[in-house]
């Protein structure tokens, strides 16, 4: 079996992007960070924090990407068309 860190990252990322599993993955990540049981024990001076730092950085980056995508979709959806009092549709573009 061929294992690499890139495939693990892609798997983690795809789970975070799936709305069905997103909150389970976030909760499991937080539990892993708080738990004293790690892949690399935290009592090791430098190496113990490496796995926690990687989990935190990937979690924050992916959750921020999901939030950014949702906010852009919501702003685009709300700004695409607005009806004026005469009933005509006016296209409004968001300010960038």
C-alpha positions in Angstrom: 0.0 0.0 0.0 1.4 3.3 -1.0 0.9 6.0 1.6 1.8 9.7 1.3 0.9 12.8 3.1 -0.7 14.4 0.0 -3.4 11.7 -0.2 -4.1 12.1 3.5 -4.5 15.8 3.0 -6.8 15.3 0.0 -9.0 12.9 2.0 -9.2 15.2 5.0 -10.0 18.2 2.7 -12.8 16.2 0.8 -14.4 15.3 4.2 -14.4 18.9 5.3 -15.9 20.0 2.0 -18.7 17.5 2.3 -21.6 19.1 4.3 -22.6 15.7 5.7 -19.3 15.0 7.4 -18.0 18.6 8.0 -18.9 19.0 11.6 -17.9 15.5 12.5 -14.4 16.1 11.1 -14.1 19.5 12.9 -15.2 17.9 16.2 -12.9 15.0 15.7 -10.0 17.3 15.0 -10.7 19.4 18.1 -10.9 16.2 20.2 -7.6 15.0 18.7 -6.0 18.4 19.6 -7.2 18.3 23.2 -6.5 14.6 23.7 -3.3 13.5 25.3 -3.1 10.6 22.9 -1.4 11.7 19.6 0.6 10.2 16.8 3.6 12.0 18.2 3.3 12.4 22.0 3.2 16.0 23.2 5.9 15.5 25.9 8.6 15.4 23.2 9.9 19.0 23.1 9.5 19.9 19.4 8.2 16.9 17.6 5.2 16.5 19.8 3.7 19.8 18.6 4.3 19.2 14.9 1.3 16.9 14.3 -1.0 19.3 16.3 0.3 22.3 14.3 -0.4 20.5 11.1 -3.9 19.6 12.1 -4.6 23.1 13.2 -3.3 24.7 10.1 -5.1 22.4 7.7 -8.3 22.7 9.7 -8.3 26.5 9.8 -7.3 26.8 6.1 -10.0 24.4 4.9 -12.8 25.8 7.1 -11.8 29.3 6.0 -12.0 28.1 2.3 -15.5 26.6 2.9 -16.7 29.7 4.6 -15.3 31.9 1.8 -17.1 29.8 -0.8 -20.4 29.9 1.1 -20.2 33.7 1.6 -19.4 34.3 -2.1 -22.3 32.1 -3.1 -24.7 33.9 -0.8 -23.5 37.4 -1.9 -23.8 36.4 -5.5 -27.2 34.9 -5.1 -28.5 37.9 -3.2 -27.0 40.4 -5.6 -27.9 38.8 -8.9 -31.4 40.1 -9.2 -33.5 42.5 -7.2 -37.1 43.6 -8.1 -37.9 47.3 -8.3 -41.4 48.7 -7.4 -42.6 48.4 -11.0 -41.9 44.6 -11.0 -39.0 44.8 -13.4 -35.8 42.9 -12.6 -32.7 44.9 -12.2 -29.3 43.3 -12.3 -27.0 44.5 -9.5 -23.4 43.6 -9.4 -21.6 43.4 -6.0 -18.9 46.0 -5.3 -15.4 44.5 -5.4 
